[in-house]
Amino acid sequence: MYCLAKAPFNYYVYGESAKVKTFLEGNYNVEWKIQFFPSENALLKVVKRISNGLDTKIVNLLDR
């Protein structure tokens, strides 16, 4: 399973659910909105649509 987590300040983290969960545990003071995806392709379609502005940070936790 894969997921995308978004923080209120245009900060995104995506990858395998277990890795994202580990990342979020270290950032417990932030309120994250989490979406789950059945496949990597479904996740990447959504990630590609994220508006990548100057204040947007995107963290990729996929093994590549």
C-alpha positions in Angstrom: 0.0 0.0 0.0 1.2 3.5 -0.7 0.2 6.9 0.7 0.5 10.6 0.3 0.6 12.8 3.4 0.1 16.6 3.3 0.8 19.1 6.0 -1.0 22.5 6.2 2.0 24.5 4.9 2.3 22.8 1.4 4.6 20.0 2.6 4.1 16.6 1.1 5.5 13.2 1.8 4.8 10.1 -0.3 5.9 6.5 -0.7 5.2 3.1 0.8 2.8 3.4 3.7 5.3 2.0 6.3 8.0 4.5 5.4 5.6 7.4 5.4 4.3 6.3 8.8 7.9 6.3 10.2 8.5 9.7 8.8 5.3 11.1 10.3 6.1 9.7 13.7 9.1 12.0 13.8 6.9 14.9 13.0 4.0 14.2 15.4 3.4 17.9 16.2 2.1 18.5 12.6 -1.5 17.7 11.6 -1.1 15.5 8.5 -3.9 14.6 6.0 -3.2 11.1 4.6 -4.5 9.5 1.4 -3.9 5.8 0.6 -3.4 4.3 -2.8 -3.5 0.6 -4.0 -0.6 1.0 -6.4 2.5 3.1 -7.0 1.1 4.3 -10.3 -2.1 5.6 -8.7 0.0 7.5 -6.2 2.3 9.0 -8.8 -0.6 10.2 -10.9 -1.8 12.3 -7.9 1.8 13.5 -7.0 2.3 14.7 -10.6 -0.7 17.0 -10.2 0.7 18.8 -7.1 1.4 22.4 -7.8 5.1 22.8 -7.2 5.3 26.4 -6.2 8.2 28.1 -4.4 6.7 27.3 -1.0 5.9 23.7 -1.8 8.2 20.9 -0.4 7.8 17.3 -1.7 9.6 14.4 -0.1 9.8 11.2 -2.0 10.3 8.1 0.1 10.0 5.6 -2.8 13.0 3.2 -3.3 14.4 4.4 -6.6 
